[in-house]
């Protein structure tokens, strides 16, 4: 039996899925393009460009990409930010390659994403696994308890803590306490904040990891905000002891200009109107509860 090369099964499945016209209670956060700039939505194929002189390059940005990264850093209130094109996975691996060293002991939550594990393997760091707090009623793992982390610092000599903030169930540990412990033991705080790019834009949301003294925080702007799939950001603290984190960012070649562009046009609305949008979302959630 021969193959039917007139078919395009992936395209057909995507078209069938989209034409169901269902409510998108899943990522990416632009919800089928509802929050994407109208011009970009209509010209998405036209801006699928290589790293040309007019569009800058992720590897050594000097023009619009560099300017976009500076605007992102200012919006999130951090010293420096890097655009990512391989989601938080690429960001976590970049953190491992630049913040850790071979055989370095690192405290790691057992519910860490596999990209954290991949980064640890690539750099050769030695994970010290910590059990997150278990919720027997709901059958889910929450964040790390500060007492567990303190005991681990005392007994292992770990020089870094890599935590999930928030967990995949939307819960967080006491990040302020964890940050205090890292300062007390002279350790770096590394955060997989894939699902928390919105925390910085409303005071009622949990503590933003990137503003809590973390040496590095990774955000998936495509999960919660308006970025296209794979769009992410790596925020770093550029204090002398932490300088260099993020400078070996893994990236694709060519650059993913549509992902850059959509995050760029979505950021102004988030920075200027994030609090009001969060209030509106919370009100809708409360009404539906």
Backbone torsions as a table, in degrees:
resi	resn	phi	psi	omega
1	UNK	NA	126.2	-178.0
2	UNK	-82.7	165.6	177.0
3	UNK	-84.0	146.5	176.6
4	UNK	-93.5	91.7	-175.4
5	UNK	-76.4	-2.7	173.7
6	UNK	-78.5	-12.6	-177.9
7	UNK	-88.3	152.7	172.9
8	UNK	-130.6	81.8	-169.6
9	UNK	-60.3	-38.0	179.9
10	UNK	-67.9	-46.2	177.2
11	UNK	-59.2	-43.3	-178.9
12	UNK	-62.7	-41.3	-179.8
13	UNK	-68.1	-38.5	178.0
14	UNK	-65.4	-43.4	179.9
15	UNK	-63.5	-43.1	178.1
16	UNK	-60.8	-42.7	-179.9
17	UNK	-62.8	-48.1	-176.9
18	UNK	-65.0	-39.4	-175.4
19	UNK	-74.9	-1.9	172.1
20	UNK	-68.8	-22.8	179.0
21	UNK	56.8	50.3	-178.3
22	UNK	-97.4	162.4	176.4
23	UNK	-72.7	123.7	-174.4
24	UNK	-85.1	83.0	175.6
25	UNK	-87.3	55.8	-179.0
26	UNK	-157.5	167.0	176.4
27	UNK	-79.1	157.8	7.9
28	UNK	-77.7	164.1	-173.2
29	UNK	-70.4	-13.1	179.4
30	UNK	-75.8	-5.4	172.2
31	UNK	53.7	62.1	177.3
32	UNK	71.4	21.5	178.3
33	UNK	93.8	4.4	-176.8
34	UNK	-62.2	-32.2	-177.8
35	UNK	-105.5	6.2	178.2
36	UNK	-80.9	142.1	176.6
37	UNK	-52.0	130.8	-175.7
38	UNK	-56.2	-41.9	179.5
39	UNK	-62.5	-43.3	179.8
40	UNK	-64.0	-40.6	-179.9
41	UNK	-60.2	-39.2	-178.4
42	UNK	-78.7	-19.9	-175.3
43	UNK	-119.4	26.7	-173.1
44	UNK	-60.0	-37.2	179.2
45	UNK	-71.8	-34.8	-177.8
46	UNK	-67.9	-29.8	-179.3
47	UNK	-92.8	8.7	174.9
48	UNK	-80.1	79.0	-170.5
49	UNK	-113.7	160.4	174.3
50	UNK	-79.9	178.3	176.8
51	UNK	-80.4	86.3	-178.9
52	UNK	-92.2	162.7	179.6
53	UNK	-54.9	-36.2	-178.6
54	UNK	-76.0	-20.0	-173.8
55	UNK	-106.5	-4.8	177.8
56	UNK	74.9	175.0	179.1
57	UNK	-136.4	142.6	-178.0
58	UNK	-66.6	-29.1	-172.0
59	UNK	-72.2	-33.5	176.9
60	UNK	-148.5	68.6	-173.3
61	UNK	-66.5	137.5	178.3
62	UNK	-132.5	-10.1	-174.8
63	UNK	-122.6	-121.9	-173.2
64	UNK	-64.3	-31.9	178.1
65	UNK	-67.0	-44.0	177.9
66	UNK	-62.0	-42.6	178.6
67	UNK	-63.5	-40.3	178.7
68	UNK	-63.3	-40.8	179.8
69	UNK	-65.2	-36.5	177.9
70	UNK	-68.3	-38.6	177.2
71	UNK	-66.3	-39.0	177.7
72	UNK	-62.5	-45.9	179.2
73	UNK	-59.3	-41.1	179.9
74	UNK	-67.8	-41.0	-179.2
75	UNK	-63.3	-37.9	-178.6
76	UNK	-91.5	-3.5	176.6
77	UNK	70.6	41.1	-179.3
78	UNK	-125.4	161.7	-179.5
79	UNK	-66.6	-38.3	-175.0
80	UNK	-154.7	143.8	179.1
81	UNK	-134.9	150.6	177.7
82	UNK	-125.4	133.6	172.8
83	UNK	-72.9	140.5	178.9
84	UNK	-121.6	148.0	180.0
85	UNK	-120.9	8.5	178.3
86	UNK	-126.0	32.9	178.1
87	UNK	66.0	-169.6	177.8
88	UNK	-67.1	-21.2	176.3
89	UNK	-57.9	-51.0	177.9
90	UNK	-62.7	-36.7	179.4
91	UNK	-65.5	-44.3	179.3
92	UNK	-63.9	-39.5	178.0
93	UNK	-66.3	-39.3	176.9
94	UNK	-61.5	-41.3	178.4
95	UNK	-60.8	-46.0	-179.7
96	UNK	-60.9	-44.5	-175.2
97	UNK	-69.0	-25.3	-175.2
98	UNK	-109.2	-23.0	-176.2
99	UNK	-101.0	-16.8	-174.2
100	UNK	-118.9	165.8	-178.9
101	UNK	-129.8	158.8	178.1
102	UNK	-56.3	135.7	177.8
103	UNK	67.7	9.2	177.6
104	UNK	-73.6	129.0	178.6
105	UNK	-75.0	129.2	-176.3
106	UNK	-130.7	128.0	174.2
107	UNK	-76.4	126.2	-175.1
108	UNK	-134.4	131.2	176.7
109	UNK	-67.3	140.4	-178.8
110	UNK	-65.0	-20.6	178.6
111	UNK	-95.7	26.5	178.2
112	UNK	-67.1	152.2	176.3
113	UNK	-69.0	152.0	-177.5
114	UNK	-63.1	-21.1	177.1
115	UNK	-68.5	-30.1	174.4
116	UNK	-65.2	-43.8	177.4
117	UNK	-61.5	-42.3	179.9
118	UNK	-62.0	-40.5	178.2
119	UNK	-65.5	-41.4	178.2
120	UNK	-61.9	-41.2	179.2
121	UNK	-64.9	-44.4	-177.1
122	UNK	-64.3	-39.0	-177.3
123	UNK	-87.8	-18.2	179.8
124	UNK	82.9	18.4	176.9
125	UNK	-71.9	160.5	-175.2
126	UNK	-107.7	105.6	-178.6
127	UNK	-73.1	138.7	169.7
128	UNK	-111.1	106.8	-169.8
129	UNK	-77.3	134.4	177.9
130	UNK	-119.7	133.5	179.0
131	UNK	-79.3	125.5	174.3
132	UNK	-71.7	166.0	178.7
133	UNK	-67.6	128.6	-176.3
134	UNK	-97.2	132.4	178.3
135	UNK	-102.1	99.6	-175.7
136	UNK	-67.4	-30.8	-178.1
137	UNK	-65.2	-43.5	-177.5
138	UNK	-101.0	-9.1	179.0
139	UNK	69.2	37.6	-178.9
140	UNK	-133.0	158.0	176.4
141	UNK	-96.4	136.8	178.2
142	UNK	-102.9	-156.6	-179.7
143	UNK	-79.6	-178.8	179.9
144	UNK	-80.9	139.3	173.1
145	UNK	-80.6	140.9	-177.9
146	UNK	-61.4	-36.3	-179.2
147	UNK	-63.5	-37.8	178.1
148	UNK	-64.8	-43.1	-179.8
149	UNK	-66.6	-42.0	-180.0
150	UNK	-60.5	-45.0	178.5
151	UNK	-61.7	-38.9	-179.2
152	UNK	-67.1	-41.0	176.6
153	UNK	-61.2	-40.1	-178.2
154	UNK	-65.1	-36.1	-170.4
155	UNK	-101.6	-14.7	-173.6
156	UNK	-113.8	-18.9	-175.6
157	UNK	70.2	22.2	-179.0
158	UNK	-61.5	145.8	-178.2
159	UNK	-111.8	6.5	177.8
160	UNK	-156.5	152.6	173.5
161	UNK	-124.8	126.0	178.8
162	UNK	-114.7	111.7	-173.8
163	UNK	-120.3	159.5	177.0
164	UNK	-99.3	125.5	-174.1
165	UNK	-146.9	99.5	0.9
166	UNK	-87.0	-179.4	174.4
167	UNK	-75.0	177.7	179.7
168	UNK	-73.7	-5.7	175.2
169	UNK	-104.3	9.1	173.8
170	UNK	82.3	15.4	179.9
171	UNK	-107.3	159.3	-178.4
172	UNK	-131.8	157.7	170.9
173	UNK	-87.2	-174.0	177.1
174	UNK	-82.4	87.9	-173.0
175	UNK	-64.3	-36.9	178.7
176	UNK	-60.2	-42.0	178.5
177	UNK	-66.2	-40.6	178.5
178	UNK	-64.2	-40.5	178.8
179	UNK	-65.1	-39.9	177.6
180	UNK	-62.2	-40.4	178.8
181	UNK	-63.8	-41.2	178.7
182	UNK	-62.2	-41.8	177.8
183	UNK	-65.4	-39.6	-178.3
184	UNK	-64.0	-38.2	-176.9
185	UNK	-99.1	8.2	178.2
186	UNK	64.0	33.7	-177.7
187	UNK	-106.7	155.8	176.4
188	UNK	-86.1	139.2	175.5
189	UNK	-100.9	118.8	179.4
190	UNK	-115.6	133.7	-173.9
191	UNK	-126.8	127.6	167.6
192	UNK	-89.6	94.8	-178.7
193	UNK	-105.5	41.7	-175.0
194	UNK	-51.7	-37.8	-175.1
195	UNK	-103.2	22.3	-176.4
196	UNK	-128.6	30.2	179.4
197	UNK	-67.4	-15.1	-178.0
198	UNK	-92.6	-9.0	-174.4
199	UNK	-59.7	-30.9	-174.3
200	UNK	-74.8	-7.7	-168.8
201	UNK	-110.0	12.0	173.8
202	UNK	-156.9	131.7	-174.9
203	UNK	-67.5	-19.2	-179.1
204	UNK	-85.0	-8.6	178.2
205	UNK	-82.9	163.2	180.0
206	UNK	-58.2	164.8	-178.4
207	UNK	-57.5	127.0	176.5
208	UNK	-67.7	126.3	-178.9
209	UNK	-60.4	-37.5	-176.2
210	UNK	-70.4	-13.0	179.4
211	UNK	-111.0	16.2	-175.2
212	UNK	-112.3	11.3	-178.8
213	UNK	96.1	8.9	178.6
214	UNK	-68.7	139.5	176.0
215	UNK	-69.7	-31.7	178.9
216	UNK	-152.8	138.0	176.8
217	UNK	-134.9	130.5	-179.8
218	UNK	-107.8	133.6	179.1
219	UNK	-123.8	135.4	169.8
220	UNK	-94.1	97.7	-178.7
221	UNK	-72.9	-12.4	176.7
222	UNK	-82.3	-18.1	-177.4
223	UNK	-77.6	-42.8	-172.9
224	UNK	-112.2	-39.2	-176.6
225	UNK	-95.2	-154.7	-169.1
226	UNK	-98.7	10.8	-178.7
227	UNK	-67.9	150.7	172.6
228	UNK	-72.0	162.9	-178.2
229	UNK	-54.0	139.5	-178.2
230	UNK	84.5	-9.3	179.1
231	UNK	-74.2	127.5	-179.2
232	UNK	-149.6	170.9	-178.9
233	UNK	-137.8	140.2	172.7
234	UNK	-112.6	116.8	176.7
235	UNK	-98.5	136.8	180.0
236	UNK	-131.9	151.0	171.6
237	UNK	-91.9	120.5	-174.0
238	UNK	-96.0	24.8	172.7
239	UNK	-58.9	151.5	-173.7
240	UNK	-51.3	-39.3	-177.7
241	UNK	-69.2	-16.3	-175.8
242	UNK	-116.5	2.4	-175.8
243	UNK	-60.3	142.3	179.9
244	UNK	106.1	-19.0	178.1
245	UNK	-64.8	127.7	177.8
246	UNK	95.5	-7.9	-175.8
247	UNK	-78.6	-8.5	176.4
248	UNK	-115.3	45.7	-175.2
249	UNK	-61.9	121.5	173.4
250	UNK	-66.1	139.4	-177.4
251	UNK	-153.6	160.2	175.1
252	UNK	-83.7	163.4	173.1
253	UNK	-139.4	113.9	13.5
254	UNK	-78.2	170.2	177.9
255	UNK	-68.0	158.3	179.3
256	UNK	-96.3	82.1	-174.9
257	UNK	-61.2	-41.0	178.6
258	UNK	-58.6	-40.5	179.2
259	UNK	-64.7	-42.6	176.6
260	UNK	-58.9	-49.5	-171.9
261	UNK	-62.9	-44.5	-176.4
262	UNK	-67.9	-38.9	176.5
263	UNK	-64.6	-34.9	179.6
264	UNK	-64.7	-40.1	-179.4
265	UNK	-83.3	-20.3	177.6
266	UNK	-81.3	-28.7	-177.7
267	UNK	-60.7	-44.2	-179.6
268	UNK	-55.9	-41.7	179.1
269	UNK	-66.0	-38.5	178.8
270	UNK	-65.9	-45.2	-177.4
271	UNK	-67.4	-40.5	-174.3
272	UNK	-87.3	-26.2	-170.3
273	UNK	-133.6	16.2	-175.7
274	UNK	-62.5	-39.4	-178.5
275	UNK	-63.9	-44.6	-179.2
276	UNK	-65.5	-41.2	-179.9
277	UNK	-64.3	-38.4	178.7
278	UNK	-65.9	-43.1	176.8
279	UNK	-58.3	-43.3	-179.3
280	UNK	-64.2	-43.3	180.0
281	UNK	-63.6	-41.1	179.4
282	UNK	-65.7	-38.1	179.4
283	UNK	-64.2	-43.1	178.1
284	UNK	-62.4	-41.6	-179.7
285	UNK	-63.7	-42.0	180.0
286	UNK	-65.3	-37.1	179.9
287	UNK	-68.3	-29.8	-179.0
288	UNK	-88.3	-8.6	-177.2
289	UNK	-74.1	NA	NA
